[in-house]
Amino acid sequence: MTQVSRAANSFSLREVINSKLMHPLFQPNQKALESANELSESCRQRSGVNPNGIWIPLAAMMTRDLTTLNSGGNAVTGKVANKLQSALSTASAIMGGATILSGLNSGPISLTNFASPIDASGAWVAEGDAGPQTEPTFSAAMLSPQTITSEVVFSRNLLQSSSVDVEAEVGSELLRRMMQQIDAAAINGLGYSNQPLGLLNHSGLEVLDTSTDGAAPTWADLVELEYRVGQRVAPMKTPAFMVSPKLRKKLRCTARNTGYDYILSDESDKVLGQQLVCSTLLPDNLTRGSSSACSALVYGDLAEVYVGFWGPLAIDLLVDSYTYSTSGKVRLIAHAEVGVAVRNIGAFAAYKDILTA
């Protein structure tokens, strides 16, 4: 067992917070604090980035089993281990399938992609004759760091209470808020005002239309989305349909055809054998013709969404026990330098005029 895995077994977010208070509420557990400091130092050494407070790995806010930190250091730098990424999917619509990089320490990164499909056709030629040649063209998306900040305020009594699982409640709330910001950027980012450019605002996104004023979803609509993307990209790593809760409800109540079962079965969250991802960040207020309550339906390869962490796959946590001290509250401030970019917009297609009423 390595030093990191030993530290993971004793880590306690509650102990970290308590130790940073102006007046700790209970006697600090030195073993737990040593473990937290070891994890933070490991993040610092592997990423080369110093925290303003203390590094808390994202894995530490999801589970007490941090053995994923041992998987080649993937929770700290490089591509993220599958086990950790699967756990992230519970807090994020994007992160479970996106390509996640960490340990980045330079400026913006260019993500190169073939601008058009490669012509892989061959030909029979006579001996000594040259075969057909095709020169592919490329496009590039920029993955640039932006600062994500989230805050959680809770009472000192909550931290002191033994009847509440502070590890789960506070840690999951910090994680949820950060993941929500990443999802918002990946789905709806404007591309300016310190926001990355999201899928639905990307000029290269293929947008299909149901009718002049929008229409209810049909089985054929989903089949058409899959077909359009499949013409350009194959195979896909993490294909998925993305819908809002309102549209998901509609799919559960809409038959594929007369006498057939519903588009979305009550026994799974899959459509056409592909994962269906649901997020409140998918809009239900889009306009098409005379309709102003249209929903977005997106299909594509989530692996083409790149999420980069400048520094470790962790939050830089600051504990503020001064600002709200008169009301007996503690403020947690979490920072991370994160970039979000769609490398290949051709791996996605969408409707923006689906009616769910």
C-alpha positions in Angstrom: 0.0 0.0 0.0 1.4 3.4 -1.0 1.5 6.5 1.0 -1.4 8.0 -0.9 -3.7 5.0 -0.3 -2.8 5.0 3.4 -3.7 8.7 3.6 -7.0 8.0 1.8 -8.1 5.5 4.3 -7.9 8.1 7.2 -9.1 11.2 5.3 -11.9 13.3 6.9 -13.3 16.4 5.4 -15.0 17.2 8.7 -11.6 17.1 10.4 -10.1 19.4 7.8 -12.8 22.0 8.2 -12.7 21.9 12.0 -8.9 22.3 12.0 -9.2 25.5 9.9 -11.7 27.2 12.2 -10.6 30.2 14.3 -11.8 28.2 17.3 -12.0 24.5 16.6 -15.2 22.9 17.8 -13.6 19.6 18.9 -10.2 18.2 19.5 -8.6 17.6 16.1 -7.8 14.1 15.0 -4.1 14.4 14.1 -4.1 11.2 12.1 -6.9 12.4 9.9 -5.2 15.8 9.5 -1.9 14.1 8.5 -3.8 12.1 5.9 -5.4 15.2 4.5 -2.1 17.0 4.3 -0.5 14.0 2.6 -3.2 14.0 0.0 -2.9 17.7 -0.6 0.9 17.4 -0.8 0.6 14.6 -3.3 -1.6 16.7 -5.5 0.9 19.6 -5.2 3.9 17.5 -6.1 2.2 15.7 -9.1 0.6 18.9 -10.5 3.3 21.4 -9.5 0.5 23.8 -8.4 0.3 25.3 -4.8 -3.1 25.7 -3.3 -4.3 28.8 -1.5 -5.9 26.6 1.1 -5.7 22.9 0.9 -6.1 20.5 -2.1 -9.1 18.2 -1.6 -9.3 15.5 -4.4 -12.7 15.2 -6.0 -12.6 11.5 -5.2 -12.5 12.5 -1.5 -15.9 14.2 -1.8 -17.5 11.2 -3.5 -16.4 8.2 -1.5 -14.2 7.2 1.4 -12.6 4.6 -0.8 -9.9 6.6 -2.5 -7.9 3.7 -3.9 -8.5 5.2 -7.3 -5.8 7.7 -6.3 -3.4 4.9 -6.7 -4.3 4.1 -10.3 -1.2 5.6 -11.9 -1.9 8.9 -10.3 -4.9 9.4 -12.6 -6.9 11.2 -10.0 -4.1 13.8 -9.9 -2.7 14.1 -13.4 -3.3 12.7 -16.8 -6.5 11.1 -18.0 -9.0 10.1 -15.3 -9.3 6.4 -14.3 -12.6 4.8 -15.4 -13.6 3.9 -11.8 -13.4 7.5 -10.7 -15.1 8.9 -13.8 -18.0 6.5 -13.4 -18.5 7.9 -9.9 -18.5 11.5 -11.2 -21.5 10.7 -13.4 -23.8 10.7 -10.3 -23.1 14.5 -9.9 -22.7 15.5 -13.5 -24.5 14.9 -16.8 -21.2 15.5 -18.7 -18.3 14.2 -16.6 -19.2 10.6 -16.7 -18.6 10.4 -20.4 -16.3 13.4 -21.2 -12.6 13.2 -21.7 -11.1 14.6 -18.5 -7.5 15.8 -18.3 -5.8 17.0 -15.1 -2.4 18.2 -14.1 -2.3 20.8 -16.8 0.1 23.6 -16.0 0.5 25.7 -19.2 -1.7 28.1 -21.1 -4.5 27.2 -23.5 -4.3 23.8 -25.2 -5.2 23.2 -28.8 -7.3 20.1 -29.4 -6.7 19.0 -32.9 -9.4 17.1 -34.9 -9.9 16.0 -38.4 -12.1 18.6 -40.1 -13.5 16.0 -42.5 -13.7 12.2 -42.6 -10.5 10.5 -43.7 -10.8 8.9 -47.1 -9.6 5.4 -46.2 -10.6 3.8 -49.6 -8.0 1.7 -51.4 -7.5 0.6 -54.9 -5.8 -2.2 -56.9 -2.8 -0.8 -58.8 -0.2 -2.2 -61.1 3.2 -3.0 -59.8 5.3 0.2 -59.4 2.3 2.5 -59.7 1.4 4.9 -56.9 -1.8 4.4 -54.9 -4.5 7.0 -54.3 -3.5 9.7 -51.9 -5.7 11.9 -49.7 -4.5 14.8 -47.6 -6.7 15.3 -44.5 -7.7 18.7 -43.2 -7.7 19.6 -39.5 -9.6 21.9 -37.2 -8.7 22.9 -33.6 -10.7 23.8 -30.5 -9.0 25.7 -27.7 -9.2 24.4 -24.1 -8.6 27.5 -22.0 -8.5 27.7 -18.2 -11.2 29.6 -16.4 -11.8 30.0 -12.7 -14.8 28.2 -11.1 -15.7 29.3 -7.6 -18.4 27.9 -5.4 -19.4 28.6 -1.8 -21.2 26.6 0.9 -22.4 28.2 4.1 -23.5 26.0 7.0 -23.9 26.2 10.8 -21.2 25.4 13.3 -23.7 23.1 15.0 -23.9 21.0 11.8 -20.2 20.5 11.9 -20.3 19.5 15.6 -23.4 17.3 15.3 -22.7 13.5 15.4 -26.2 12.8 14.0 -25.4 14.2 10.5 -23.0 12.7 8.1 -21.0 15.9 7.4 -18.6 14.0 5.1 -21.5 13.1 2.8 -23.6 16.3 3.0 -20.9 19.0 2.8 -18.6 17.1 0.4 -21.4 16.1 -2.0 -22.7 19.7 -2.0 -19.3 21.1 -2.9 -18.9 18.5 -5.6 -22.5 19.1 -7.0 -22.0 22.8 -7.3 -18.7 22.5 -9.2 -20.1 19.8 -11.5 -23.1 21.9 -12.2 -20.9 24.8 -13.4 -19.0 22.4 -15.7 -22.2 21.0 -17.1 -23.6 24.5 -17.6 -20.5 25.5 -19.6 -20.5 22.3 -21.7 -24.2 22.6 -22.5 -25.1 26.3 -22.6 -21.8 28.2 -22.4 -21.9 31.5 -24.2 -18.2 31.5 -25.3 -17.7 35.0 -23.7 -18.0 36.7 -20.3 -15.5 34.1 -18.9 -17.6 31.2 -20.1 -16.5 28.4 -22.4 -18.5 27.8 -25.6 -21.2 25.1 -25.0 -22.8 22.6 -27.3 -26.1 24.4 -27.9 -24.4 27.8 -28.7 -21.8 26.3 -31.1 -22.2 27.6 -34.6 -21.0 24.2 -36.0 -23.8 22.2 -34.3 -26.1 20.5 -36.8 -29.7 21.5 -35.7 -32.6 19.6 -37.2 -36.1 20.8 -37.3 -39.3 18.9 -36.6 -41.7 21.5 -38.2 -42.3 25.2 -38.5 -43.7 25.6 -35.0 -42.1 22.6 -33.4 -43.6 19.2 -32.7 -43.9 16.4 -30.1 -40.9 13.9 -30.2 -41.2 10.8 -32.3 -39.2 7.6 -32.5 -38.1 8.7 -36.0 -36.6 12.0 -34.6 -34.3 10.0 -32.3 -33.4 7.6 -35.1 -32.6 10.6 -37.4 -30.3 12.2 -34.8 -28.4 8.9 -34.4 -28.1 8.6 -38.2 -26.9 12.1 -38.8 -24.0 11.8 -36.3 -23.3 8.2 -37.3 -22.6 9.4 -40.9 -19.8 11.6 -39.6 -18.4 9.8 -36.6 -17.9 6.1 -36.0 -17.3 4.5 -33.8 -18.2 6.6 -30.8 -16.7 6.1 -27.3 -19.6 7.4 -25.1 -22.7 8.0 -27.2 -25.6 9.5 -25.4 -28.9 11.3 -25.8 -29.3 14.4 -23.6 -32.7 15.6 -22.4 -34.3 17.7 -19.7 -36.5 16.1 -17.0 -39.6 17.5 -18.9 -38.6 15.9 -22.1 -37.7 12.6 -20.4 -41.2 12.5 -19.0 -42.6 13.1 -22.5 -40.5 10.2 -23.9 -41.8 7.9 -21.1 -45.4 8.7 -22.2 -44.9 8.6 -26.0 -45.3 5.3 -27.9 -42.8 4.5 -30.6 -45.8 3.8 -32.9 -49.4 2.5 -32.6 -49.4 -0.7 -30.6 -45.7 -0.4 -29.6 -44.1 0.3 -26.3 -42.9 3.8 -25.1 -39.8 5.5 -26.5 -38.2 5.4 -23.1 -38.9 2.2 -21.2 -39.6 2.3 -17.5 -37.0 -0.3 -16.9 -33.9 1.6 -18.2 -32.5 5.0 -19.1 -31.5 3.9 -22.6 -32.8 4.8 -26.1 -31.8 2.9 -29.2 -29.3 1.1 -27.0 -27.6 4.4 -26.1 -27.4 6.0 -22.7 -30.0 8.7 -22.0 -28.6 11.5 -19.8 -31.0 13.9 -18.0 -30.1 17.4 -16.8 -32.1 20.4 -15.8 -29.6 22.5 -17.7 -31.1 21.3 -21.0 -33.5 24.2 -21.9 -37.3 23.9 -22.2 -37.9 27.6 -23.1 -36.6 27.7 -26.7 -38.5 29.4 -29.5 -39.5 28.0 -32.8 -42.1 29.8 -34.9 -45.1 30.5 -32.7 -43.9 28.1 -30.0 -41.9 29.5 -27.1 -41.7 26.4 -24.8 -39.6 24.1 -27.0 -37.1 21.6 -25.5 -33.7 20.7 -26.7 -32.8 17.1 -27.6 -29.1 16.4 -28.1 -27.3 13.3 -29.3 -23.6 12.8 -29.6 -20.3 11.4 -28.3 -19.7 12.9 -24.9 -16.0 11.9 -25.2 -15.6 14.8 -27.6 -16.3 17.2 -24.7 -12.9 17.9 -23.1 -12.7 19.0 -19.5 -9.3 20.1 -18.4 -8.1 20.9 -14.8 -5.2 23.3 -14.6 -3.7 21.6 -11.5 -4.9 18.4 -9.9 -8.3 16.9 -10.2 -9.2 18.6 -6.9 -10.7 21.7 -5.4 -8.6 24.3 -3.6 -10.6 24.6 -0.3 -10.5 27.7 1.9 -12.4 27.7 5.3 -13.7 31.1 6.4 -14.9 31.2 10.0 -14.8 35.0 10.2 -17.4 36.4 7.8 -20.4 34.8 9.4 -19.0 34.3 12.8 -21.7 36.5 14.5 -24.4 34.2 13.2 -22.6 31.0 14.1 -21.9 30.0 10.5 -18.9 28.7 8.5 -18.2 29.5 4.9 -16.4 27.1 2.5 -14.9 28.5 -0.6 -13.8 26.1 -3.4 -11.7 27.1 -6.4 -10.6 25.3 -9.5 -9.1 26.3 -12.8 -11.1 24.4 -15.4 -11.4 24.5 -19.2 -14.3 23.1 -21.2 -14.3 22.6 -25.0 -16.0 20.5 -27.7 -13.2 19.1 -29.8 -15.4 17.8 -32.6 -18.8 19.5 -32.9 -19.5 17.1 -35.8 -19.9 14.4 -33.2 -23.2 16.0 -32.1 -26.6 16.9 -33.6 -29.7 18.4 -31.9 -33.3 19.4 -32.1 -34.3 22.7 -30.5 -38.0 22.6 -31.2 -39.4 19.6 -29.3 -42.8 20.2 -27.8 -43.5 18.4 -24.5 -46.9 19.8 -23.5 
